[in-house]
Amino acid sequence: MLIIARHGRTEANASGQLLGRRDPGLDEIGVAQAAAIGHALQSVDRVVSSPLRRCRETAFAIGLPVEIDDRLIELDYGELEGTPVADVPAATWAAWRADTAWRPADGESLDDLAGRVWPALADLIDDAQERDVVVVSHVSPIKAAVAWALGVGIETQWRCFVQQASISRIATRQGVPSLHSFNEVHHLP
């Protein structure tokens, strides 16, 4: 089983910013969320994480060695990084939703995101047929993982909400992914 966990909260998450590639650590609530993830996933076999600190801190709470895969890093929001979500112009959101190849200045498109996250997941699928593999990542790569599991386009990411420190599960059978759960939060305090 591929078990996809979103990292615990940071102060930037709490203030509603597009965090992207910025690299803060977890805040006090995020540390508690990471501990809850660690407790819920204590019997897994392998842990793979985004290289960013908030994911690594969450992954280390599981108690196993953590492998880093740079392809699991958050979407690069370019010049929008650090911008409060509420301050992003409506025209920018409209352009982004209308075209998966659109990118913010100096940033990354949804097509770029899928182009790196989907192969990362495909590289784990054989192992995940035999063992429980945890992937600790960010909101956008997790939405890309859901699209991958469902076999739909990356544009569906606009129709998903991924809760902070949530867990989703993707089973595999004969190399084909299948979404088994999405946005689990029952483990959180």
C-alpha positions as CSV (number, residue, x, y, z in Angstrom):
1,M,0.0,0.0,0.0
2,L,1.2,3.5,-0.8
3,I,0.3,5.7,2.2
4,I,0.4,9.4,1.4
5,A,0.7,11.7,4.3
6,R,0.6,15.5,4.2
7,H,3.1,17.2,6.5
8,G,2.1,18.9,9.8
9,R,1.3,22.5,10.0
10,T,3.7,25.4,9.9
11,E,3.1,29.0,10.9
12,A,2.9,29.9,7.2
13,N,0.2,27.3,6.7
14,A,-1.7,28.7,9.6
15,S,-1.6,32.2,8.2
16,G,-2.9,31.0,4.8
17,Q,0.2,31.6,2.6
18,L,1.3,29.9,-0.6
19,L,4.3,28.2,1.0
20,G,5.8,26.4,-2.0
21,R,9.5,25.9,-1.8
22,R,10.1,28.0,1.3
23,D,11.4,25.8,4.1
24,P,10.0,26.5,7.5
25,G,9.8,23.8,10.2
26,L,6.6,22.7,11.9
27,D,4.9,24.9,14.5
28,E,3.7,23.5,17.8
29,I,0.5,22.1,16.3
30,G,2.4,20.6,13.4
31,V,4.7,18.8,15.8
32,A,1.6,17.3,17.5
33,Q,0.2,16.4,14.1
34,A,3.5,14.7,13.0
35,A,3.5,12.7,16.3
36,A,-0.1,11.6,15.5
37,I,0.9,10.5,12.0
38,G,3.9,8.6,13.5
39,H,1.6,6.8,16.0
40,A,-0.9,5.9,13.2
41,L,1.7,4.6,10.9
42,Q,4.1,2.9,13.3
43,S,3.9,-0.5,11.6
44,V,4.9,0.6,8.0
45,D,7.9,-0.7,6.2
46,R,9.4,2.3,4.3
47,V,9.3,6.1,4.5
48,V,10.0,8.4,1.5
49,S,9.8,12.2,1.9
50,S,10.0,15.5,0.1
51,P,13.3,17.2,0.9
52,L,11.7,20.2,2.6
53,R,12.0,20.5,6.4
54,R,8.3,20.3,7.2
55,C,8.0,17.0,5.5
56,R,11.2,15.6,6.9
57,E,10.1,16.5,10.4
58,T,6.8,14.8,9.8
59,A,8.5,11.7,8.3
60,F,11.0,11.3,11.1
61,A,8.1,11.1,13.6
62,I,7.3,7.7,12.0
63,G,10.4,6.3,13.5
64,L,12.1,4.7,10.5
65,P,15.0,5.8,8.3
66,V,13.7,8.4,5.8
67,E,14.6,8.4,2.1
68,I,14.4,11.7,0.3
69,D,13.0,12.0,-3.2
70,D,13.3,15.5,-4.6
71,R,10.4,14.8,-7.0
72,L,8.0,15.0,-4.1
73,I,8.7,18.6,-3.3
74,E,5.9,21.1,-3.3
75,L,4.8,23.0,-6.4
76,D,7.1,26.0,-7.1
77,Y,4.8,29.0,-6.9
78,G,7.5,31.3,-8.2
79,E,6.8,34.9,-7.5
80,L,3.6,34.0,-5.6
81,E,5.5,32.1,-2.9
82,G,4.7,33.7,0.5
83,T,1.6,35.4,-0.9
84,P,-1.6,35.0,1.2
85,V,-4.0,32.8,-0.8
86,A,-6.7,35.5,-0.3
87,D,-4.4,38.1,-2.0
88,V,-3.8,36.1,-5.2
89,P,-5.8,38.0,-7.9
90,A,-8.9,36.3,-9.3
91,A,-7.5,36.5,-12.8
92,T,-4.5,34.6,-11.7
93,W,-6.6,31.8,-10.2
94,A,-8.7,31.8,-13.4
95,A,-5.7,31.4,-15.7
96,W,-4.3,28.7,-13.5
97,R,-7.5,26.7,-13.5
98,A,-8.0,27.1,-17.2
99,D,-4.7,25.7,-18.4
100,T,-2.6,23.0,-16.8
101,A,0.5,24.4,-18.6
102,W,0.1,27.9,-17.1
103,R,2.7,28.8,-14.5
104,P,3.3,31.8,-12.2
105,A,6.4,33.8,-13.1
106,D,9.5,31.8,-12.2
107,G,7.2,29.0,-11.1
108,E,6.0,25.6,-12.1
109,S,2.9,24.4,-14.0
110,L,0.6,21.6,-13.0
111,D,1.8,19.7,-16.0
112,D,5.4,20.0,-14.6
113,L,4.1,18.8,-11.2
114,A,2.5,15.7,-12.7
115,G,5.6,15.1,-14.8
116,R,7.7,14.6,-11.7
117,V,5.3,13.2,-9.1
118,W,3.7,10.5,-11.3
119,P,7.1,8.9,-12.2
120,A,8.1,9.1,-8.5
121,L,4.9,7.2,-7.5
122,A,5.4,4.7,-10.4
123,D,8.9,4.0,-9.0
124,L,7.4,3.0,-5.7
125,I,4.4,0.9,-7.0
126,D,6.1,-2.5,-7.1
127,D,7.4,-2.2,-3.6
128,A,4.0,-1.0,-2.4
129,Q,2.4,-4.2,-3.7
130,E,4.4,-6.1,-1.1
131,R,4.9,-3.6,1.7
132,D,3.5,-0.4,3.3
133,V,5.3,2.5,1.8
134,V,4.7,6.0,3.3
135,V,5.2,9.1,1.1
136,V,5.3,12.4,3.1
137,S,4.7,15.3,0.9
138,H,2.7,18.5,0.3
139,V,-0.8,19.5,-0.8
140,S,-0.1,19.8,-4.6
141,P,1.9,16.6,-5.0
142,I,-0.7,14.7,-3.0
143,K,-3.5,16.0,-5.3
144,A,-1.3,14.8,-8.2
145,A,-1.1,11.4,-6.5
146,V,-4.9,11.3,-6.2
147,A,-5.2,12.1,-10.0
148,W,-2.6,9.4,-10.7
149,A,-4.4,6.8,-8.7
150,L,-7.7,7.6,-10.3
151,G,-6.2,7.7,-13.8
152,V,-7.5,11.2,-14.5
153,G,-5.9,14.5,-15.6
154,I,-4.0,16.8,-13.3
155,E,-6.7,19.5,-13.6
156,T,-8.8,17.5,-11.1
157,Q,-6.5,18.8,-8.4
158,W,-8.6,21.9,-8.3
159,R,-11.5,19.7,-7.0
160,C,-9.7,18.2,-4.1
161,F,-9.1,19.5,-0.6
162,V,-6.2,18.0,1.3
163,Q,-6.4,18.5,5.1
164,Q,-3.2,19.3,7.0
165,A,-1.6,16.1,8.3
166,S,-4.1,13.9,6.5
167,I,-3.5,10.4,5.3
168,S,-4.6,8.9,2.0
169,R,-4.1,5.3,0.8
170,I,-3.4,4.0,-2.7
171,A,-3.4,0.2,-3.2
172,T,-1.8,-1.4,-6.2
173,R,-2.7,-4.6,-8.0
174,Q,-0.7,-5.8,-10.9
175,G,0.9,-2.4,-11.2
176,V,-2.4,-0.5,-11.3
177,P,-3.1,2.0,-8.6
178,S,-6.5,2.3,-6.8
179,L,-7.5,5.0,-4.4
180,H,-8.6,3.3,-1.2
181,S,-9.0,6.2,1.2
182,F,-8.6,10.0,1.0
183,N,-8.0,12.7,3.5
184,E,-8.2,10.6,6.7
185,V,-7.9,12.7,9.8
186,H,-9.2,10.4,12.5
187,H,-5.7,10.0,13.9
188,L,-5.3,13.7,14.7
189,P,-5.7,15.0,18.2
